[in-house]
Amino acid sequence: VFFWNTNDSLGGSTPWRTRFQELVAFKDKWGHCDVSERFSESRELAQWCSKTRCKYKKFLNEAPSPIIKERIKCLNDLGFRWIDLRKKQSSRRN
Protein backbone atom coordinates (compact mmCIF):
# COMPACT_ATOMS: atom_id res chain seq x y z
CA VAL A 1 0.00 0.00 0.00
CA PHE A 2 1.35 3.42 -0.98
CA PHE A 3 0.54 6.50 1.08
CA TRP A 4 1.18 10.08 -0.01
CA ASN A 5 3.39 11.93 2.40
CA THR A 6 1.49 15.21 2.31
CA ASN A 7 4.07 16.86 4.57
CA ASP A 8 6.88 16.29 2.08
CA SER A 9 7.64 19.67 0.61
CA LEU A 10 10.68 18.78 -1.53
CA GLY A 11 12.75 21.26 0.42
CA GLY A 12 10.18 24.03 0.77
CA SER A 13 7.69 24.87 3.47
CA THR A 14 4.54 24.06 1.46
CA PRO A 15 3.62 20.40 0.92
CA TRP A 16 4.16 19.05 -2.59
CA ARG A 17 0.54 18.03 -2.99
CA THR A 18 -0.62 21.57 -2.17
CA ARG A 19 1.57 23.09 -4.89
CA PHE A 20 0.50 20.37 -7.31
CA GLN A 21 -3.16 21.23 -6.67
CA GLU A 22 -2.31 24.91 -7.28
CA LEU A 23 -0.77 23.86 -10.60
CA VAL A 24 -3.93 21.90 -11.49
CA ALA A 25 -6.02 25.00 -10.73
CA PHE A 26 -3.66 27.14 -12.83
CA LYS A 27 -4.05 24.74 -15.76
CA ASP A 28 -7.83 24.72 -15.36
CA LYS A 29 -7.84 28.51 -15.54
CA TRP A 30 -5.22 29.12 -18.23
CA GLY A 31 -5.18 25.85 -20.22
CA HIS A 32 -1.47 25.12 -19.69
CA CYS A 33 1.12 24.48 -16.96
CA ASP A 34 3.63 27.13 -18.04
CA VAL A 35 3.66 29.27 -14.90
CA SER A 36 5.78 32.35 -15.53
CA GLU A 37 8.14 33.54 -12.82
CA ARG A 38 6.51 36.92 -13.37
CA PHE A 39 3.04 35.48 -12.76
CA SER A 40 1.77 37.85 -10.09
CA GLU A 41 -0.99 35.63 -8.70
CA SER A 42 1.46 33.03 -7.44
CA ARG A 43 5.14 33.75 -7.58
CA GLU A 44 5.57 30.83 -5.16
CA LEU A 45 4.00 28.44 -7.68
CA ALA A 46 6.36 29.66 -10.40
CA GLN A 47 9.34 29.15 -8.11
CA TRP A 48 8.06 25.68 -7.21
CA CYS A 49 7.84 24.78 -10.92
CA SER A 50 11.40 26.00 -11.46
CA LYS A 51 12.73 24.06 -8.46
CA THR A 52 10.82 20.96 -9.56
CA ARG A 53 12.54 21.14 -12.97
CA CYS A 54 15.93 21.35 -11.23
CA LYS A 55 15.11 18.35 -9.05
CA TYR A 56 13.99 16.42 -12.13
CA LYS A 57 17.25 17.21 -13.89
CA LYS A 58 19.15 15.83 -10.89
CA PHE A 59 16.92 12.75 -10.93
CA LEU A 60 17.73 12.14 -14.61
CA ASN A 61 21.44 12.47 -13.86
CA GLU A 62 21.06 9.93 -11.03
CA ALA A 63 22.09 12.54 -8.48
CA PRO A 64 20.36 12.66 -5.09
CA SER A 65 16.94 14.25 -5.61
CA PRO A 66 13.77 14.28 -3.52
CA ILE A 67 11.50 13.88 -6.55
CA ILE A 68 9.95 10.44 -7.00
CA LYS A 69 8.60 8.59 -10.03
CA GLU A 70 4.99 8.85 -8.87
CA ARG A 71 5.24 12.65 -8.80
CA ILE A 72 6.94 12.74 -12.19
CA LYS A 73 4.02 10.71 -13.57
CA CYS A 74 1.47 13.09 -12.00
CA LEU A 75 3.21 16.07 -13.57
CA ASN A 76 3.57 14.33 -16.94
CA ASP A 77 -0.12 13.40 -16.92
CA LEU A 78 -0.98 17.05 -16.25
CA GLY A 79 1.15 18.21 -19.20
CA PHE A 80 3.99 19.79 -17.21
CA ARG A 81 6.96 20.82 -19.35
CA TRP A 82 10.27 19.76 -17.90
CA ILE A 83 12.11 22.35 -19.98
CA ASP A 84 11.07 25.96 -19.49
CA LEU A 85 10.89 27.08 -23.11
CA ARG A 86 10.78 30.79 -22.25
CA LYS A 87 14.11 30.56 -20.40
CA LYS A 88 15.60 28.54 -23.25
CA GLN A 89 14.48 31.15 -25.81
CA SER A 90 15.79 34.10 -23.77
CA SER A 91 19.19 32.42 -23.35
CA ARG A 92 19.46 32.06 -27.14
CA ARG A 93 18.97 35.80 -27.54
CA ASN A 94 21.89 36.63 -25.22
N, C-alpha and C positions, 0 to 999 in steps of 0.2 A: 504494500500500500504506500502510495506517495502522498505526502502532505506538503502543501505550499508553506514555506516559511515566510509569513507576511511581514516579519520584522526585519528581514534581510534587505538592506538598503543598497547593497553593492558599493559601500563606502560613503554613502550620503546619509542624511538624517531622515529622509522620507522613504518608506518601504517601497520596494520595487513594484509591487502590485498596484500601489496607489498611482505611481507615475505612469505605469502601463495603462491604467484606466483613464488617466488624463489624456494619454496619446490616443486612445480609442475615441474619446469624446472630441478631440481635435480633428481626427479623421472624419468622424460623423459630420462635423460642422463644415470642414473645408474640403473634404474629398481626397485628402492625401495625408501622408505622415511626415512631410518635409517641414518640420518646425524650424523657423528661422531663429537665429540667435538674437535677432532684433525684434522678435515677436513680443509685443508689449504685454499681451495678456498673461503670458507665462514664460518669463525668462528662465525660470527654474526648469521647466519642461525642455526647453531648448538645450540647456546645459546638460540635462540628463541624457538627451539623445546623443549629444557630442561625446559624453563620457562613455555611454554604452557602445558607441562605435569604437572607441579606443580599447575598451575591454574586449570587444569582439576581435579586434586586430591581434591583441595579445593571445587570445584563445586560439586563433588560426596559426599563430607562430609557436604554439605549444608552450607559451610562457605562463606563469601563474596568473590566473584571471578568475574573478568571482562569478563570471557569467556561466550559465549552465545550458546544456543542449535544449532543455524544455523551454527556456526563455527565448533562446534563439528561434525555436520553432514558432512560438507565439508571435514574435516580432515579424518573422517571415510571413506567417499567415495573414498578418495585418497589412503587409505591404511595405514594411519598413525598409528604407534604403540604407545599406551598410556603408555606402560611400556618399558623402555629402557633396552632391554635384555642384552646388553653388561655390563651395570652397575650392573645389577642383578647378572650376572655370576662372575664379578670381586669381588663383595662383598661376594660371597660364598667361594672364594678362601682365603679370609683373615681370 
